[in-house]
């Protein structure tokens, strides 16, 4: 049995497996007759608004960052047709969803504006002075 739990190494990722549901469909691509009779395409559906795992602020962040992937009913839908195995496609789709949610909920660090160092300022002025001198020589007498 495959493990649809947390991704290893991510302490900030919450286990959404209790809040998602899967749908399957026939997928295209390689496989011949196998493709025509087996439902290997996996879709993972997660209701962002109804989730109890995330705070309202986190939900708002997810909704703004992933607005193109959330349908009008408020469901985040991730599909996978990479393999010929339904179970593997479910696992991959859930992993993709968890990665998307983790990226959306991660708050970027604030940028601290910095001043250029004295050495950098001096180096720039020196380069400008050299270019100026070169042009002076080109002018002639």
C-alpha positions as CSV (number, residue, x, y, z in Angstrom):
1,X,0.0,0.0,0.0
2,X,1.3,3.5,-0.8
3,X,1.8,6.1,1.9
4,X,-0.1,9.3,1.1
5,X,1.1,11.0,4.3
6,X,3.5,13.8,4.8
7,X,6.5,14.4,2.6
8,X,9.7,13.5,4.4
9,X,11.8,16.4,5.6
10,X,9.1,19.0,5.6
11,X,8.2,20.0,9.1
12,X,5.9,22.9,7.9
13,X,3.8,20.8,5.6
14,X,0.5,19.7,7.1
15,X,-1.1,16.3,6.4
16,X,-4.0,17.1,4.1
17,X,-4.8,13.4,3.3
18,X,-7.9,13.5,5.5
19,X,-9.3,16.5,3.6
20,X,-8.7,15.4,0.0
21,X,-10.5,13.0,-2.3
22,X,-9.5,11.4,-5.5
23,X,-11.2,10.9,-8.8
24,X,-9.9,8.8,-11.7
25,X,-10.5,8.8,-15.4
26,X,-9.1,7.2,-18.5
27,X,-5.9,8.9,-19.6
28,X,-4.4,9.3,-23.0
29,X,-0.9,8.5,-24.1
30,X,1.0,5.3,-24.4
31,X,-0.5,2.0,-23.5
32,X,-2.5,0.8,-26.4
33,X,-5.6,-1.2,-25.4
34,X,-4.6,-0.8,-21.7
35,X,-5.3,3.0,-22.0
36,X,-8.8,2.4,-23.3
37,X,-9.9,0.1,-20.5
38,X,-8.1,1.3,-17.3
39,X,-8.6,4.5,-15.4
40,X,-5.1,5.6,-14.6
41,X,-5.4,9.4,-14.6
42,X,-5.7,10.6,-11.0
43,X,-7.1,13.9,-9.8
44,X,-6.7,15.1,-6.2
45,X,-9.4,17.6,-5.0
46,X,-9.0,19.7,-1.9
47,X,-11.5,22.3,-0.7
48,X,-9.3,25.2,0.4
49,X,-12.1,27.2,2.0
50,X,-13.4,24.3,4.1
51,X,-10.0,23.2,5.4
52,X,-9.5,23.1,9.1
53,X,-5.8,22.6,8.9
54,X,-4.9,26.1,7.8
55,X,-5.5,29.5,9.4
56,X,-7.6,32.1,7.5
57,X,-4.4,34.0,6.6
58,X,-2.8,30.9,5.2
59,X,-6.0,30.0,3.2
60,X,-6.0,33.5,1.7
61,X,-2.3,33.2,0.8
62,X,-3.1,29.8,-0.9
63,X,-6.1,31.3,-2.7
64,X,-4.1,34.3,-4.1
65,X,-1.0,32.3,-5.0
66,X,-2.8,29.4,-6.6
67,X,-5.8,31.3,-8.0
68,X,-5.3,29.8,-11.5
69,X,-5.5,26.3,-10.1
70,X,-8.5,26.7,-7.9
71,X,-12.0,26.3,-9.5
72,X,-15.0,28.5,-8.9
73,X,-16.2,26.1,-6.1
74,X,-13.0,26.7,-4.2
75,X,-11.3,23.3,-4.9
76,X,-7.6,23.0,-5.7
77,X,-7.4,20.3,-8.3
78,X,-4.1,18.6,-9.3
79,X,-4.0,15.9,-12.0
80,X,-1.4,13.3,-12.9
81,X,-1.1,11.0,-15.9
82,X,2.6,10.3,-15.7
83,X,2.6,6.6,-15.1
84,X,0.4,3.6,-16.1
85,X,-0.4,2.9,-12.5
86,X,-3.4,4.6,-10.8
87,X,-1.8,4.3,-7.4
88,X,1.4,5.9,-8.5
89,X,-0.4,8.7,-10.2
90,X,-2.4,9.3,-7.0
91,X,0.8,9.5,-5.0
92,X,2.4,11.8,-7.5
93,X,-0.6,14.1,-7.6
94,X,-0.9,14.3,-3.8
95,X,2.9,15.1,-3.6
96,X,2.5,17.8,-6.2
97,X,-0.4,19.3,-4.3
98,X,1.5,19.3,-1.0
99,X,4.4,21.0,-2.7
100,X,2.1,23.7,-4.2
101,X,0.5,24.3,-0.8
102,X,3.9,24.5,0.9
103,X,5.2,27.0,-1.7
104,X,2.1,29.1,-1.4
105,X,2.1,29.2,2.4
106,X,5.9,30.0,2.7
107,X,6.2,33.7,3.5
108,X,9.2,35.2,1.7
109,X,11.8,37.0,3.8
110,X,11.7,40.8,3.8
111,X,14.5,42.3,1.9
112,X,16.7,44.6,4.0
113,X,17.9,47.5,1.8
114,X,21.7,47.9,2.1
115,X,24.2,50.6,1.2
116,X,27.0,49.8,-1.1
117,X,30.3,49.5,0.8
118,X,33.0,52.2,0.6
119,X,35.3,49.9,-1.3
120,X,32.6,49.3,-4.0
121,X,31.9,53.1,-4.3
122,X,35.6,53.8,-4.6
123,X,36.1,51.1,-7.2
124,X,33.2,52.5,-9.3
125,X,34.6,56.1,-9.1
126,X,38.1,54.8,-10.0
127,X,36.7,53.0,-13.1
128,X,34.8,56.2,-14.1
129,X,38.0,58.3,-13.7
130,X,39.9,55.8,-15.9
131,X,37.3,56.0,-18.7
132,X,37.3,59.8,-18.4
133,X,41.1,59.9,-18.7
134,X,41.0,57.6,-21.7
135,X,38.6,59.9,-23.5
136,X,40.7,62.9,-22.6
137,X,43.7,61.3,-24.4
138,X,41.6,60.6,-27.5
139,X,40.6,64.3,-27.8
140,X,44.1,65.3,-28.7
141,X,45.6,68.8,-28.3
